[in-house]
């Protein structure tokens, strides 16, 4: 469900090499960052539909897909950072990375930089950012307690597959 909307508004992101590289990084449990971002985008659309929220669908999807566009394995130290405060700092890194590759609307920027609220202190300023913030927390909970499992790191899929795995 929602694959058509993802393709319509964000095919360039979904097919980019950097987005595909996020398959190699674990987010929560055994869920890759790529799977997590797709799940957050789909959950954001489901929240929009369930509560009949009027919002910019393009910004909602693109912001959701790029909200964790930090492009590193936060579980492992690297030359740039020990990643001990990943929760506080990755939104800024994701925003910088996304701006290098894509034009971002102010809503998309708000989604990316504030999705970790309340850790970001300043709350989201648009309804799209609030939706993604809540969808991210919900998906992260399901992934952390292993209710929602990734499939990339279990070897069950290969290549392009954007089906919801709830």
C-alpha positions, 0 to 999 in steps of 0.5 A: 500500500502507498507504493504508487504515491512513493513512486510518484513523488520520490522515485528519484530518492528511492532510486538514488545510490545513496538512498540504496546504500542505507540498506547496509546500515541497521536502524533499530532491531534488524531493520535497515535505515532504508526500510525504516525510512520507507516504513515511516513514509508509509505510516505517515501517509496512513496517519494522513488518511486515517485522520483526514489531515490536509497536508502537502503529500509530496513534502510529507513523503520526501521529508519522511524518506530523507529524515534519517539521511545521515548515511553512516552506521551509527552503531559504529565509531568512525573518523568523524564521530563516536556517534554517542549523541546520534539522537541529537545530531543526526537530524542536522547531518541528514539535512546537510546530506539531503541538501547536497542532492535535492532541492528541499522545501521549507516543510521538508527541511522542517521534517528532517531537522525536527523529527527527533523532537523533543530532543531537538527542543524546537518543535515541528512548525508544520503539520507534515513535520508533526505527522512524520515525527509521530510516524517515526516514533511509532515505527521506531518502537515497533522495530526496537521491540521487534514487532516490525522486522526488517527483511533486507538483513534476513536475506529474504529479498533482493533488489527493488521491493517496497512492499509494506512488511507489517 
